[in-house]
Amino acid sequence: MTSGVQANTRFRILLPAVVIVVVTWLIFWMAQGFSTICILMGPCPGRDVRVAPALLFGGIMLAPMTAVILTSLVRSPIGWLVRLSYVLLVGLAVAGYAVVNFVGGFGVDAPFLAGFIGICGTTVLAYLGIAGLRREASAA
């Protein structure tokens, strides 16, 4: 396999993981401004209550992304580790989005639905990364 083809295949493994993290961070940032419907029994917390879960889940997402980056740099990537990393990335993105939205109250509006569609799109990106891994394995 030529080095150009090998680099292209490695890029196909690496790029979806980075895009998942960047898109999720943007959606977490966008979620900070969502309007909420608070429960009737208690006062509505401020918008800054959503910052801690966004930082927590956004920070935890760096570990699986780093695993994908490091395994894409080695000669033969460890397939199960890349797949597990993509599953963790998508799981953390979905769970983080739910926590960020529900921690300060809940309201379904157009920005919420746009963020939800974006988070669900991370599954497609994870599939593309795993497909790149399959191409790498079949070419070897």
N, C-alpha and C positions, 0 to 999 in steps of 0.2 A: 504494500500500500504506500502510495506516495505521501510525503509529509503534508502537502496541500490538502489532499482528500482527508487525511487523518485530522488535521487541524479544523477543517470544516465540520467533520463529524463531532469532534470534541466541542466545538462551538454550539452545535445543535443540542448537546447535553447541558451545557452551561447556561446558555441564554434564557431558556424558560424559567430557571430557578431565580435568576436575577430579576427578570420581569415580574414574576410573582411577588417577590418582596417589594419591589418599587411600587407596583400597582396597589398592593395591600396597604403600604404606608400612606399613599395618596388618599386611599379610601378612608383609612383611619383619620387622617387629617381632615378630610371633608366631613366626616361624621361628627366632628367637634361642633359644628354649627347647626346640626339637626334640631328642629323644634321638637319638643316632647310633650306628651300628655302625662301629667303626674297623677299619682294615686290620690284619691279624695281624702284619705286619712292623714296624710303627712304633707309637710311643705315640699315644694319642688327644689331639689338641689341645683346648684349652679352648673353651668356648662363645663367648668373646670374639673368636675368629678370624672369626666370621661378621659382625661389625660393619662392617669395612672394605668388603666387597662390597655390603652393604646401603646404606651411606652413598654409595658410588660410584654405583651404579645408581639409587638414589633421587634423588641430586643431578642426574644426567644427564637424568632424566625431566622436570626443570623446564624444559629448553630447548624440547622439543616442546609442552609444555603452554603455555608462554609464547607460542609461535608461534600456537597455536589461539586463545588469549585476544586477542592483538593483531589477528589477522585477523578475529575476530568483531566487533571494534569498528569496523572500517572499513565504508564504505558497501556495497561489494560484495566479499565475501571471495574470496581467491585459492583456487580449488578444489583445485588440485594441491598446494598447500602444506598445506592442512588435511588432505587425504587422507594425504600423506606424514607429517605429524605424528602422525596416529592410528596409522599403521603402525609408526612408531618407538616410540610409547608402548607398544603391545602387544608389540613385539619386545623392548624393554628390560624390560618386566615379566616376560616369560617367561624371557629370558636371565638376568636378575637373580635370579629365583626359583631357577633351576637352580644358578647359582653360589653363592648363599647356602646352599643345601642341601648341595651336594657339597663345599664347601671344607673342612668340618670332619669329614667322614665322612658316612655315608648310612644312613638307616633309614626304612622306609615304615611309617607308623602313621596313626592317624586324623587327627591335626593336619596331617600332610603332605598327605593326600588332601583335606582341607578347604581348605588353601591352594592346592593344585593346581586344584581346582574354582573357587576364587575368581579365580585368575589366568586361567584359561580364560574366565571370565565377562567379563573385560575385552574380549575380542573382540566380545561382544555390545554392550558399551557403545560401542566404536569404531564398530560398524555404526550404532548410533543417532545418533552424531555425524555420520557421513557422510550418513545419511538426512536429517538436519536441514539439512545443506548442500545436498542435492539439492532440498529443498523451497524453500530460499532462492533457488536458481538458477532453479527453474521459476516461482516467483512474480514474479521480476523481469522 
